Amino acid sequence: MASIAIITARGGSKRIPKKNIKKFCGKPIIAYSIEAAISSKVFDEVMVSTDSEEIKNVAEQYGAVVPFLRSEETSNDYATTADVLEEVLSTYNNRGKQFDTFACIYPTAPFITGEKLTEAMRLIIDADAVISVVRYSFPPQRAFVVRDGSIAFQYPQYERTRSQDLEPIYHDCGQFYICNSALFLERHTLILPRTKPYILPEEEVQDIDTMSDWEIAEAKYTVLHKEKS
């Protein structure tokens, strides 16, 4: 079964300049995603989808391939991840290379490892897709809303339910998706009928949208790897 890792790395980040190749704990942050994909040894190809020559050069330096650059249509602020992936798979198909499965890996995911990708790829054998998720640290069922200037329960039916009795709720942790390629191209969505979760602990997850997020992620990464060593 042929598989490809697609690392999506558009240029032109506004909140964190050159975000995808900015140094994170000593090396470009995209390098962590590339090295994890390569070390997993479960992909026939590890490629980076980008519109930037600078990102292309860094990606190739760390072992990924960039056989083509993105089109203008998938390089703007309105293109979705699904649009980018569809373009990549269709371009490969037109060049005579088809992949049964693909992993969409984000370029700002320094907590990703080859071991995680290997484990997640095993799950796809009995599924249509796998998504990396993390549990909400506080139960959303206990959420408040402000109505007419006053606090009210969003879900009053859970007001007296013990936290440990509430159903766990998860969210996408922004590291990777793995999908059946044909089904993805047919449905144009990463959440397919039989999508399994790959659950990650909160200490190995961090959104990186601002410089404060970046600094928190570096601190978490440093502590995590100090503990492992």
WODA-V571446 format. One record per helix or strand of 2 or more residues. SS is the DSSP state (@ for helix, = for strand). FROM is the first residue (numbers start at 0). TO is the last residue. If there is no record, write none. Layout:
ss: [SS | SS]
from: [FROM | FROM]
to: [TO | TO]
This chain:
ss: [= | @ | = | = | @ | = | @ | @ | @ | = | @ | = | @ | = | = | @ | @ | = | @ | = | @ | @]
from: [2 | 18 | 22 | 26 | 28 | 44 | 52 | 71 | 80 | 100 | 113 | 128 | 139 | 143 | 149 | 155 | 162 | 169 | 180 | 194 | 201 | 210]
to: [7 | 20 | 23 | 27 | 39 | 48 | 60 | 73 | 93 | 105 | 125 | 134 | 141 | 146 | 152 | 157 | 164 | 179 | 186 | 199 | 203 | 227]
